[in-house]
């Protein structure tokens, strides 16, 4: 049985969201306010995730896994988690990994990717 792959908000390099079967893959999201603090950047990335999940007919309560990259885990882990904890649905915490990484832009502090069920 073949399942269709649906790609959303695409360009030559990537898609922002990809549907396959009952799964939705949202690529790494960053804030549009890349010169702001970690809380603002985290809220911005999570708002984009909400938008893409809604676009494909699901929501954050259906997130299965999340990967979070921080440019400075020592400085930003606790503040990022404050925003994350306020955003994630009660009793719906996904499997999650958080690591430190050099991000695509020098002012970026956080990038988040998720996989959700439809």
C-alpha positions in Angstrom: 0.0 0.0 0.0 1.4 3.3 -1.0 0.8 6.5 1.1 1.0 9.9 -0.5 3.6 12.4 0.7 2.2 16.0 1.1 4.7 18.8 1.3 3.7 22.3 2.6 5.4 25.7 2.2 8.2 24.3 0.0 11.2 25.8 -1.8 14.1 24.2 -3.6 15.8 23.3 -0.4 13.1 22.2 2.1 9.5 22.0 3.2 8.2 23.5 6.4 5.9 20.6 7.0 5.6 17.2 5.5 2.7 14.7 5.9 3.1 11.0 5.5 0.3 8.7 6.6 -0.9 9.9 10.0 2.4 11.7 10.8 3.4 15.3 10.3 7.0 16.4 10.3 7.6 20.1 11.0 11.1 21.2 10.1 13.3 23.3 12.5 11.6 26.6 13.3 13.3 29.7 14.5 11.9 33.1 15.6 11.6 35.9 13.1 12.9 38.2 15.9 16.4 36.8 15.8 17.9 39.7 17.7 15.7 39.1 20.7 16.1 37.2 24.0 15.6 33.4 24.4 12.1 33.7 25.7 10.9 35.8 22.7 12.7 33.6 20.3 11.2 30.4 21.8 7.7 31.9 21.7 8.3 32.8 18.0 9.5 29.3 17.1 6.5 27.7 18.9 4.0 30.0 17.2 5.3 28.9 13.8 5.0 25.2 14.9 1.4 25.9 16.0 0.7 27.5 12.6 2.1 24.5 10.6 0.3 22.0 12.7 -3.0 23.8 12.3 -2.3 24.0 8.5 -2.3 20.2 8.3 -5.2 19.6 10.7 -3.5 18.8 14.0 -2.2 20.6 17.1 0.4 20.6 19.8 -1.5 18.0 21.9 -0.6 15.5 19.2 3.2 16.1 19.2 5.1 12.8 19.5 8.7 14.1 19.6 10.6 17.3 19.7 14.2 18.2 19.0 15.5 21.5 20.4 18.8 23.1 19.6 20.2 26.0 21.7 23.2 28.0 20.8 24.1 28.4 24.5 22.5 25.6 26.6 24.1 26.9 29.8 22.7 30.4 29.4 19.3 29.6 27.8 18.1 26.2 29.0 16.1 27.3 32.0 14.4 30.3 30.3 13.6 28.3 27.1 12.0 25.6 29.4 9.8 28.3 31.1 8.3 29.2 27.7 8.1 25.5 26.6 6.4 24.4 29.8 3.8 27.2 29.5 3.1 26.2 25.8 3.1 22.3 25.9 -0.3 20.8 26.6 -0.9 19.4 30.1 -0.1 15.6 30.2 1.0 15.7 26.5 4.7 16.2 26.8 6.5 14.6 23.8 9.7 12.6 23.8 12.2 15.4 23.6 15.9 16.0 23.2 17.7 19.3 23.8 21.3 19.9 22.7 23.7 22.8 22.2 24.5 23.5 18.6 25.9 26.3 16.3 22.7 27.6 14.6 22.4 29.0 11.1 22.6 32.6 12.1 24.8 34.3 14.7 21.8 35.9 16.6 19.7 32.7 16.6 19.4 31.2 20.1 16.9 28.4 19.5 15.6 26.1 16.8 12.8 23.5 17.3 11.5 20.6 15.1 8.6 18.3 15.9 6.9 15.2 14.7 3.1 15.0 15.4 0.3 12.6 14.8 -2.7 13.7 12.8 
